[in-house]
Amino acid sequence: MNIEIQHRLIEELTRSNEELQIINRYAVAVQGGFSTQEVQFRLCEFCQNNFGYSQSNIRLWDDESQGLHTKMVHCKHNLVPMEHTEPYETKLGDDLAGRAAKLKIPQLIFENGLYDYSSDNFDEKLCKVAIPLFQQKQLIGVLTLNFEEPRQISKNHIETLMTIGGMTATKIEQTIHAEKIKLYQAQLEEYVHMISHDLKTPLRSIQALMTWIKEDNPNHFDEITMSNFDLIDITLVQMEKLISATMQYLKIGYITIYKETIDLNDLIDELELALHIPNHIKIVKERKLPHIEADKTQMIQIYQNLIDNAIKSIDKAKGLISLGWKKERDHYLFSVSDNGVGIPKQYKDKIFKLFQSLNSKSESSGVGLSIVTKLVRIHGGKIWVDSESGNGSTFYFTIKV
């Protein structure tokens, strides 16, 4: 008797080990699916390769129509994903898939009829099974599998399919979410481009009209009128810069970060060549800057805006901008200091908000520090300023290691 029990235990452990290996193999396989369609294909292909099913289809749940929509029909000879495009919808309770979705348990068709998962009768050969795909009690869809010839299966077989189905539901939910974000990003890019174009077009038209008026009427305007024309030109240029800066601000956070190893010394050297730095202002590094893992384009934007902000604030005959850093436990701490006019205490928080600027010069849009704040947060850091009116400013920001 003891020997029989031992044999049964060994058989049970062997089956459990085989099922775990199957589940682990599937976990690896499904992680490579980067689109909803690809995840569905990998599930169908895996079931056919590992369980011998000859045909499978997946129907995803649609909240709006309150039905299951067939998204993929897959046969064992398919080599590539084949998305189902026919407008076929299943309501809860209809056919095998609808029953599985409604009852929230697998539905099985054996040679002599229909059974649900609660049945203990697994002695007969299975023809077809429908597995509901749930993610945290939310119905994602139903997987239906057919055997070409009826086959004997165990209840453990169905439980393994349920586990795989749950993993698939989670992955599908992730890919659907990622695809929605990607679509939203594309729509946002298109919208921002359209708005930017529509706002800039009338400004350029006004600029052109002003130029034509002056060219068509030489010596007809007095000094005050010509001065007013110049003010209009300056205002139009400032408005165009403001529109560009605002559009840039709106896009941040909806663009992909491409991290790479950056030599910040080279980055600053490139910036010094690109920026218009007055002759009386000098930029110095307190010590050699580090190599960090970050998005290069965004790091350029951070330093460009902070250095540009420092240049605009300097009112001394000899200006100095100092770049510092130190490495702490889980982040880098960077600083950009200047010997400019400083910032009154009551404005230290306001300057990081959109359209807030202490600089009265026409080139200041009031967006630069807001852009820096967003970019620093994307890199898991924070930004603040230490300053007193008349005694210069030091902007600090952190970047996660």
C-alpha positions as CSV (number, residue, x, y, z in Angstrom):
1,M,0.0,0.0,0.0
2,N,2.8,2.4,0.9
3,I,4.5,1.6,-2.4
4,E,1.3,2.4,-4.3
5,I,1.0,5.7,-2.5
6,Q,4.6,6.5,-3.2
7,H,4.1,5.7,-6.9
8,R,1.0,7.9,-7.1
9,L,2.9,10.8,-5.3
10,I,5.8,10.4,-7.8
11,E,3.4,10.4,-10.7
12,E,1.7,13.5,-9.3
13,L,5.0,15.3,-8.7
14,T,6.1,14.4,-12.2
15,R,2.9,15.8,-13.7
16,S,3.2,18.9,-11.6
17,N,6.8,19.4,-12.7
18,E,5.9,19.0,-16.4
19,E,3.1,21.5,-16.0
20,L,5.4,24.0,-14.4
21,Q,7.9,23.6,-17.2
22,I,5.2,24.2,-19.7
23,I,4.1,27.3,-17.9
24,N,7.7,28.6,-17.6
25,R,8.2,28.0,-21.3
26,Y,5.1,29.9,-22.1
27,A,6.1,32.8,-19.8
28,V,9.3,33.2,-21.8
29,A,7.5,32.9,-25.1
30,V,4.7,35.4,-24.4
31,Q,7.1,38.1,-23.0
32,G,8.4,38.6,-26.6
33,G,5.0,39.6,-27.8
34,F,5.0,43.4,-28.3
35,S,1.6,43.8,-29.9
36,T,-1.8,42.4,-29.1
37,Q,-1.9,40.5,-32.4
38,E,1.6,38.9,-31.7
39,V,0.6,37.9,-28.2
40,Q,-2.5,36.2,-29.5
41,F,-0.5,34.4,-32.2
42,R,2.0,33.2,-29.7
43,L,-0.7,31.8,-27.4
44,C,-2.3,29.9,-30.3
45,E,1.0,28.6,-31.6
46,F,2.1,27.5,-28.2
47,C,-1.1,25.5,-27.5
48,Q,-0.7,23.7,-30.8
49,N,3.0,22.9,-30.4
50,N,2.7,21.8,-26.8
51,F,-0.8,20.3,-26.4
52,G,-1.5,19.1,-30.0
53,Y,-4.5,21.3,-30.8
54,S,-5.1,21.6,-34.5
55,Q,-7.1,24.8,-34.5
56,S,-7.6,27.8,-32.2
57,N,-9.3,31.1,-32.2
58,I,-9.3,34.1,-29.8
59,R,-12.2,36.4,-29.2
60,L,-11.6,39.6,-27.3
61,W,-14.2,41.2,-25.2
62,D,-15.6,44.6,-26.3
63,D,-17.2,46.8,-23.6
64,E,-19.0,49.0,-26.0
65,S,-20.9,46.2,-27.8
66,Q,-20.9,43.9,-24.8
67,G,-19.8,41.0,-27.0
68,L,-16.8,38.8,-28.0
69,H,-15.1,39.7,-31.3
70,T,-13.1,37.1,-33.1
71,K,-9.6,38.5,-33.6
72,M,-7.6,35.5,-34.7
73,V,-8.2,32.1,-36.2
74,H,-5.1,29.9,-36.3
75,C,-4.4,26.5,-37.7
76,K,-1.4,24.3,-37.0
77,H,0.1,25.0,-40.5
78,N,0.1,28.8,-40.1
79,L,3.6,30.2,-40.1
80,V,2.7,33.9,-39.5
81,P,-0.1,35.6,-37.5
82,M,-3.4,35.7,-39.3
83,E,-5.8,38.3,-37.9
84,H,-9.5,37.5,-38.3
85,T,-11.3,40.4,-40.1
86,E,-14.8,39.0,-40.5
87,P,-17.4,40.9,-38.4
88,Y,-18.4,38.0,-36.2
89,E,-19.6,38.7,-32.6
90,T,-20.5,36.4,-29.8
91,K,-22.8,37.5,-26.9
92,L,-22.5,36.2,-23.4
93,G,-24.0,32.7,-23.2
94,D,-23.9,32.1,-26.9
95,D,-22.0,29.0,-28.1
96,L,-19.0,27.5,-26.3
97,A,-17.0,30.7,-26.0
98,G,-20.0,32.8,-24.8
99,R,-20.7,30.2,-22.1
100,A,-17.1,30.3,-20.9
101,A,-17.2,34.1,-20.7
102,K,-20.6,34.1,-18.9
103,L,-19.9,31.3,-16.4
104,K,-16.2,32.4,-16.0
105,I,-15.0,28.8,-16.1
106,P,-13.8,26.6,-18.9
107,Q,-16.3,24.8,-21.1
108,L,-15.5,21.5,-22.7
109,I,-17.1,19.3,-25.4
110,F,-16.3,15.6,-25.1
111,E,-17.3,12.9,-27.6
112,N,-20.7,12.5,-26.0
113,G,-21.6,16.1,-25.1
114,L,-20.9,19.3,-23.3
115,Y,-19.4,19.6,-19.9
116,D,-18.2,22.6,-17.8
117,Y,-15.0,22.7,-15.8
118,S,-16.8,21.8,-12.6
119,S,-17.5,18.3,-13.9
120,D,-15.3,15.6,-12.5
121,N,-15.9,13.3,-15.6
122,F,-12.7,13.5,-17.6
123,D,-12.8,9.9,-18.7
124,E,-14.0,10.6,-22.2
125,K,-12.0,12.1,-25.0
126,L,-12.0,15.9,-25.4
127,C,-13.0,17.5,-28.7
128,K,-13.1,21.2,-28.0
129,V,-12.4,23.5,-25.0
130,A,-13.1,27.2,-24.4
131,I,-10.9,29.0,-21.8
132,P,-12.0,32.4,-20.4
133,L,-9.1,34.9,-20.3
134,F,-9.4,37.0,-17.1
135,Q,-7.1,39.7,-15.7
136,Q,-7.9,40.6,-12.1
137,K,-11.5,39.4,-12.6
138,Q,-11.9,41.5,-15.7
139,L,-12.9,39.5,-18.9
140,I,-10.3,40.1,-21.6
141,G,-11.5,37.4,-24.0
142,V,-11.9,33.7,-24.7
143,L,-9.5,31.1,-26.2
144,T,-11.1,28.2,-28.1
145,L,-9.1,25.1,-29.0
146,N,-10.1,22.1,-31.2
147,F,-8.5,18.7,-31.5
148,E,-8.4,17.3,-35.0
149,E,-9.2,13.9,-33.4
150,P,-10.7,13.6,-29.9
151,R,-8.0,13.1,-27.3
152,Q,-7.8,11.9,-23.7
153,I,-6.9,14.8,-21.3
154,S,-6.6,15.3,-17.6
155,K,-8.1,18.0,-15.3
156,N,-4.5,19.2,-14.8
157,H,-4.3,19.9,-18.5
158,I,-7.2,22.3,-18.3
159,E,-5.8,24.0,-15.2
160,T,-2.5,24.5,-17.0
161,L,-4.4,26.1,-19.9
162,M,-6.2,28.4,-17.3
163,T,-2.9,29.5,-15.9
164,I,-1.5,30.2,-19.4
165,G,-4.8,32.0,-20.2
166,G,-4.4,34.3,-17.1
167,M,-0.9,35.1,-18.1
168,T,-2.1,35.9,-21.6
169,A,-4.9,38.2,-20.4
170,T,-2.4,40.2,-18.4
171,K,0.0,40.5,-21.4
172,I,-2.9,41.5,-23.7
173,E,-4.1,44.1,-21.3
174,Q,-0.5,45.5,-21.2
175,T,-0.1,45.6,-25.0
176,I,-3.6,47.2,-25.5
177,H,-2.6,49.9,-23.0
178,A,0.8,50.4,-24.8
179,E,-0.9,50.6,-28.2
180,K,-3.4,53.2,-26.9
181,I,-0.6,55.3,-25.6
182,K,1.3,55.0,-28.9
183,L,-1.8,56.0,-30.8
184,Y,-2.4,58.9,-28.4
185,Q,1.2,60.0,-28.8
186,A,0.9,60.0,-32.6
187,Q,-2.4,62.0,-32.4
188,L,-0.8,64.4,-30.0
189,E,2.2,65.0,-32.3
190,E,-0.2,65.6,-35.2
191,Y,-2.4,67.9,-33.1
192,V,0.6,69.9,-31.7
193,H,2.0,70.3,-35.2
194,M,-1.3,71.5,-36.6
195,I,-1.9,74.0,-33.7
196,S,1.7,75.3,-34.1
197,H,1.2,75.8,-37.8
198,D,-2.2,77.4,-37.4
199,L,-1.0,79.8,-34.7
200,K,2.2,80.8,-36.5
201,T,0.6,81.4,-39.9
202,P,-1.3,84.6,-39.1
203,L,1.8,85.9,-37.2
204,R,3.9,85.5,-40.3
205,S,1.2,87.1,-42.5
206,I,1.2,90.1,-40.2
207,Q,5.0,90.3,-40.4
208,A,4.8,90.2,-44.2
209,L,2.1,92.9,-44.3
210,M,4.2,95.1,-42.0
211,T,7.2,94.7,-44.3
212,W,5.1,95.5,-47.4
213,I,3.6,98.6,-45.8
214,K,7.0,100.0,-44.9
215,E,8.5,99.1,-48.4
216,D,5.5,100.6,-50.2
217,N,5.5,103.8,-48.2
218,P,9.1,105.0,-47.9
219,N,9.6,108.2,-46.0
220,H,5.9,108.5,-45.3
221,F,6.0,107.6,-41.6
222,D,7.4,109.7,-38.8
223,E,10.0,108.4,-36.2
224,I,7.3,107.5,-33.6
225,T,5.4,105.4,-36.2
226,M,8.5,103.6,-37.3
227,S,9.4,102.9,-33.7
228,N,5.9,101.4,-33.2
229,F,6.5,99.2,-36.3
230,D,9.7,97.9,-34.7
231,L,7.8,97.1,-31.5
232,I,5.2,95.2,-33.5
233,D,8.0,93.2,-35.2
234,I,9.6,92.4,-31.8
235,T,6.2,91.3,-30.4
236,L,5.5,89.1,-33.3
237,V,8.9,87.4,-33.0
238,Q,8.3,86.9,-29.3
239,M,4.9,85.4,-29.9
240,E,6.3,82.9,-32.4
241,K,9.0,81.9,-29.9
242,L,6.3,81.5,-27.2
243,I,4.2,79.3,-29.5
244,S,7.3,77.1,-30.3
245,A,8.3,76.8,-26.6
246,T,4.7,75.9,-25.6
247,M,4.4,73.2,-28.2
248,Q,7.7,71.8,-27.1
249,Y,6.5,71.8,-23.5
250,L,3.3,70.0,-24.5
251,K,5.2,67.2,-26.3
252,I,7.5,66.4,-23.4
253,G,6.3,63.3,-21.5
254,Y,4.7,61.8,-24.6
255,I,8.0,61.1,-26.4
256,T,10.1,58.0,-26.0
257,I,13.3,58.2,-23.9
258,Y,16.4,56.8,-25.6
259,K,19.0,56.3,-22.9
260,E,22.7,56.1,-23.8
261,T,26.1,56.8,-22.2
262,I,26.7,60.5,-22.4
263,D,30.0,62.4,-21.8
264,L,28.6,65.6,-20.3
265,N,31.9,67.4,-21.0
266,D,31.4,66.9,-24.8
267,L,27.8,67.9,-24.4
268,I,28.7,71.2,-22.7
269,D,31.4,71.9,-25.3
270,E,28.9,71.4,-28.1
271,L,26.4,73.7,-26.3
272,E,29.0,76.4,-26.0
273,L,29.5,76.4,-29.7
274,A,25.7,76.4,-30.4
275,L,24.6,79.0,-27.8
276,H,25.2,82.7,-28.2
277,I,27.4,83.5,-25.2
278,P,28.4,87.1,-24.8
279,N,32.1,87.9,-24.7
280,H,31.9,89.1,-21.1
281,I,30.4,85.8,-19.8
282,K,32.6,82.8,-19.1
283,I,31.4,79.2,-18.5
284,V,33.6,77.0,-16.2
285,K,33.4,73.4,-15.0
286,E,34.2,73.1,-11.3
287,R,35.7,69.7,-12.2
288,K,35.4,67.2,-15.1
289,L,31.8,66.2,-15.6
290,P,30.8,62.5,-15.4
291,H,29.5,60.0,-18.0
292,I,25.9,59.2,-17.3
293,E,23.1,57.1,-18.7
294,A,20.4,59.4,-20.0
295,D,18.6,60.7,-23.0
296,K,21.1,62.9,-24.8
297,T,18.6,65.2,-26.5
298,Q,16.8,65.8,-23.2
299,M,20.1,66.5,-21.3
300,I,21.0,69.0,-24.0
301,Q,17.6,70.7,-23.4
302,I,18.1,70.8,-19.6
303,Y,21.6,72.4,-19.8
304,Q,20.7,74.7,-22.7
305,N,17.7,76.1,-20.8
306,L,19.6,76.5,-17.5
307,I,22.6,78.1,-19.1
308,D,20.5,80.4,-21.3
309,N,18.5,81.4,-18.2
310,A,21.8,82.2,-16.4
311,I,23.0,84.3,-19.3
312,K,19.8,86.4,-19.3
313,S,20.1,87.0,-15.6
314,I,23.7,88.3,-15.5
315,D,24.0,92.0,-15.2
316,K,27.7,92.2,-14.2
317,A,30.6,93.5,-16.4
318,K,32.2,90.1,-16.0
319,G,29.7,87.2,-15.9
320,L,30.5,83.7,-14.6
321,I,28.5,80.5,-15.0
322,S,29.8,77.6,-13.0
323,L,28.8,73.9,-13.6
324,G,29.2,71.5,-10.7
325,W,28.2,68.0,-9.7
326,K,28.6,65.2,-7.2
327,K,27.5,61.5,-7.1
328,E,25.3,60.5,-4.2
329,R,23.9,57.1,-3.3
330,D,21.3,56.6,-6.0
331,H,21.5,59.8,-8.1
332,Y,23.8,62.5,-9.5
333,L,23.4,66.0,-8.1
334,F,24.2,68.7,-10.7
335,S,24.3,72.5,-10.3
336,V,24.4,75.5,-12.6
337,S,25.4,78.8,-10.8
338,D,25.6,82.3,-12.0
339,N,26.5,85.7,-10.6
340,G,23.4,87.4,-11.9
341,V,20.6,89.5,-10.4
342,G,19.3,86.6,-8.3
343,I,15.7,85.7,-7.5
344,P,13.6,87.2,-4.8
345,K,12.4,84.7,-2.2
346,Q,8.7,85.0,-3.1
347,Y,9.4,83.9,-6.7
348,K,11.6,80.8,-6.1
349,D,8.7,78.4,-6.7
350,K,6.8,80.4,-9.3
351,I,9.7,80.5,-11.8
352,F,9.3,76.7,-12.4
353,K,5.7,77.2,-13.5
354,L,4.6,77.7,-17.1
355,F,4.8,81.2,-18.5
356,Q,6.4,82.6,-15.3
357,S,9.5,84.7,-16.0
358,L,11.3,87.3,-14.0
359,N,13.2,88.4,-17.1
360,S,11.6,91.3,-18.9
361,K,13.7,90.8,-22.1
362,S,11.7,90.0,-25.2
363,E,13.5,86.7,-25.8
364,S,12.2,85.2,-22.5
365,S,9.2,83.0,-23.0
366,G,8.6,81.8,-19.5
367,V,8.6,78.2,-20.6
368,G,12.3,77.2,-20.4
369,L,12.4,76.3,-16.7
370,S,9.0,74.5,-17.0
371,I,10.6,72.3,-19.7
372,V,13.6,71.6,-17.5
373,T,11.3,70.6,-14.6
374,K,9.4,68.1,-16.9
375,L,12.6,66.6,-18.3
376,V,14.2,66.2,-14.9
377,R,11.1,64.5,-13.5
378,I,11.1,62.1,-16.5
379,H,14.7,61.1,-15.5
380,G,13.4,60.4,-11.9
381,G,14.9,63.6,-10.5
382,K,13.9,66.9,-9.0
383,I,14.9,70.5,-9.4
384,W,15.2,73.5,-7.1
385,V,17.0,76.9,-6.8
386,D,19.1,78.5,-4.1
387,S,19.2,82.3,-4.6
388,E,19.0,85.7,-3.1
389,S,18.1,88.9,-4.8
390,G,21.3,90.6,-6.1
391,N,23.5,87.7,-5.2
392,G,23.2,85.3,-8.1
393,S,21.5,81.9,-8.3
394,T,22.3,78.2,-8.2
395,F,20.0,75.8,-9.8
396,Y,20.2,72.2,-8.6
397,F,18.8,69.1,-10.3
398,T,19.2,65.4,-9.8
399,I,19.3,62.5,-12.3
400,K,18.9,58.9,-11.1
401,V,21.9,56.7,-11.5
